[in-house]
Amino acid sequence: MLVDKRIYLASQSPRRRELLKQIGVAFDVLPLRAVAGRMDVVETPHADEAALDFVRRMASEKAACGWNAVETRRLLRFPVMGADTAIELDGAILGKPAGRIEAQAMLARLSGRAHRVHTSVAIQHEGRQEQCVSTSLVTFATLDAATIARYLETGEYLGKAGAYGIQGRAGMFVEHIEGSYSGVMGLPLYDTAVLLRAFGLTV
């Protein structure tokens, strides 16, 4: 059991911070990318890597790198949480768009179709790591060019897998969801709570 009910969050995502606060989890953000100016975790899929395998690997690597930072920096030894979300369409992973043109192409591909959103959460404490995965099926309405253009003007697509965030204006594109709404946002709350309880944290 943990002496102090607190974790480190190895993520810069404001949505994950909001969701953890929603369920009353005390946490400190643990940056992973400030070591000698290099990326601790390279968020690029391997060749032919399935979306599910990719999010599992990313969440695991983030939690492991975070734990390594705890040991290296001699921080208080709270558990480290890593998470990753990927959008899958036709077996391909839609990552974060490099710019407006790529975002426009992604939204055009998602228009009028169903896609899967996979989110994996991993927690590491000492030599133990546990992980969960949530998959949701999201169906988009048909989007015309003008609708996509208006959305792109908001800039909400920046830094978001698949060029959209369901908690923002893109929520009006969603006709139907099968699965976890919070999982689509980036942190499936039910699965995360189960994982946290496994490490002795009451939520």
C-alpha positions in Angstrom: 0.0 0.0 0.0 1.1 3.5 -0.7 2.0 5.8 2.2 1.0 8.9 0.2 -1.9 8.7 -2.2 -0.2 10.6 -5.0 1.1 9.8 -8.5 3.3 11.3 -11.2 1.6 11.9 -14.6 4.1 11.4 -17.4 2.0 13.5 -19.9 1.7 17.1 -20.9 -1.9 16.6 -21.9 -4.3 19.2 -20.3 -7.2 16.8 -20.9 -5.6 14.0 -18.9 -4.9 16.5 -16.0 -8.5 17.5 -16.1 -9.8 13.9 -16.1 -7.6 12.9 -13.1 -8.8 15.9 -11.2 -12.4 14.9 -12.0 -12.0 11.6 -10.1 -10.0 13.2 -7.3 -6.5 11.9 -8.0 -3.6 13.9 -6.6 -0.7 14.1 -9.0 2.4 16.0 -10.1 3.2 16.4 -13.8 6.5 14.7 -14.6 8.0 16.1 -17.8 9.8 13.5 -20.0 11.3 15.5 -22.7 13.8 17.8 -20.9 16.7 15.5 -20.7 19.7 17.0 -22.5 17.4 18.4 -25.2 16.3 15.0 -26.5 13.1 13.1 -26.7 12.8 10.4 -24.0 10.0 8.6 -25.9 9.8 8.8 -29.7 6.1 8.6 -30.5 6.4 7.0 -33.9 4.9 3.6 -34.9 7.2 0.9 -36.0 6.8 -0.4 -39.5 3.6 -2.5 -39.7 2.8 -1.9 -36.0 -0.9 -2.2 -35.2 -2.6 0.7 -33.5 -3.3 -1.3 -30.3 0.3 -2.5 -30.1 1.5 1.1 -30.6 -0.6 2.6 -27.8 0.4 -0.2 -25.4 4.1 0.3 -26.2 3.9 4.1 -25.9 2.1 4.0 -22.5 4.5 1.4 -21.2 7.6 3.4 -22.4 6.2 6.6 -20.9 5.6 5.0 -17.5 9.0 3.3 -17.6 10.8 6.5 -18.6 9.0 8.4 -15.9 10.0 5.8 -13.3 13.6 6.1 -14.5 13.3 9.9 -14.0 12.1 9.3 -10.4 15.1 7.2 -9.7 17.6 9.4 -11.5 16.4 12.6 -10.0 15.9 11.0 -6.6 12.3 12.1 -6.4 9.7 10.8 -3.9 8.9 7.3 -5.1 5.2 7.7 -6.1 3.8 5.6 -9.0 4.2 7.0 -12.5 1.3 7.0 -15.0 1.9 7.0 -18.7 -0.9 7.1 -21.4 -1.3 7.2 -25.1 -4.1 7.6 -27.6 -4.3 6.6 -31.2 -7.0 6.8 -33.9 -7.3 3.8 -36.2 -9.0 4.0 -39.6 -8.8 1.1 -42.1 -6.0 -0.4 -40.1 -3.9 2.8 -40.3 -2.9 5.0 -37.4 -3.9 8.7 -37.7 -1.5 10.6 -35.6 -1.2 14.3 -34.8 -1.3 16.4 -38.1 1.8 18.3 -39.0 -0.3 21.2 -40.2 -3.6 22.4 -41.6 -3.4 20.6 -44.9 -2.8 17.3 -43.2 -5.5 18.0 -40.7 -8.0 18.7 -43.5 -7.1 15.4 -45.2 -7.6 13.5 -41.9 -11.0 15.0 -41.3 -12.1 14.3 -44.8 -11.1 10.7 -44.3 -13.1 10.5 -41.1 -16.1 12.1 -42.6 -19.2 9.9 -42.6 -17.4 6.9 -41.3 -16.7 5.0 -38.0 -13.2 4.8 -36.6 -11.6 3.3 -33.5 -10.0 5.3 -30.7 -7.5 3.3 -28.6 -6.2 4.6 -25.3 -3.7 2.7 -23.1 -2.8 3.6 -19.6 0.2 2.2 -17.8 1.3 2.6 -14.2 4.8 1.7 -12.8 5.9 1.6 -9.2 9.3 0.1 -8.4 9.7 -3.0 -10.6 6.0 -3.5 -11.2 4.1 -2.2 -14.2 0.4 -2.8 -15.0 -1.6 -1.6 -18.0 -5.1 -1.3 -19.4 -6.5 -0.5 -22.8 -9.8 1.1 -23.8 -11.2 0.9 -27.4 -14.1 3.0 -28.5 -15.9 3.1 -31.8 -16.7 6.7 -32.9 -19.0 7.5 -35.9 -18.6 10.8 -37.6 -21.3 12.7 -39.5 -20.6 13.6 -43.1 -18.6 16.7 -43.2 -18.6 19.1 -46.1 -15.6 21.2 -47.1 -17.0 24.3 -45.5 -17.6 22.6 -42.2 -14.1 21.3 -42.1 -12.7 24.7 -43.0 -14.6 26.4 -40.2 -13.3 23.9 -37.7 -9.7 24.3 -38.9 -10.0 28.0 -38.3 -10.4 27.4 -34.6 -7.0 25.7 -34.4 -8.4 23.0 -32.2 -6.9 20.3 -34.4 -3.3 21.2 -33.3 -1.6 18.5 -31.2 -4.6 16.1 -31.4 -4.6 12.6 -32.9 -6.8 12.5 -35.9 -7.0 16.3 -36.0 -9.9 16.5 -33.5 -10.7 16.7 -29.8 -14.2 15.3 -28.9 -14.4 17.7 -25.9 -14.2 20.7 -28.2 -16.2 21.9 -31.2 -15.6 18.6 -33.0 -18.0 17.1 -30.5 -20.8 18.2 -33.0 -19.3 15.9 -35.6 -19.9 12.8 -33.6 -23.1 10.9 -34.4 -22.5 7.9 -32.1 -20.0 6.4 -29.7 -19.7 2.8 -28.5 -17.3 2.7 -25.6 -15.7 5.3 -23.2 -16.2 9.0 -23.9 -13.3 9.8 -21.5 -11.2 7.2 -23.3 -11.7 9.1 -26.5 -10.6 12.3 -24.6 -7.4 10.4 -23.6 -8.0 8.7 -20.3 -10.7 6.1 -19.8 -11.8 6.9 -16.2 -13.3 3.5 -15.3 -10.3 1.5 -16.4 -7.9 4.1 -14.9 -9.6 3.9 -11.5 -9.4 0.1 -11.5 -5.7 0.3 -12.3 -5.1 2.9 -9.6 -6.8 0.7 -7.0 -4.5 -2.1 -8.0 -1.7 0.1 -6.7 -3.4 0.9 -3.4 -4.8 4.3 -4.4 -8.4 4.8 -3.4 -10.5 6.7 -6.0 
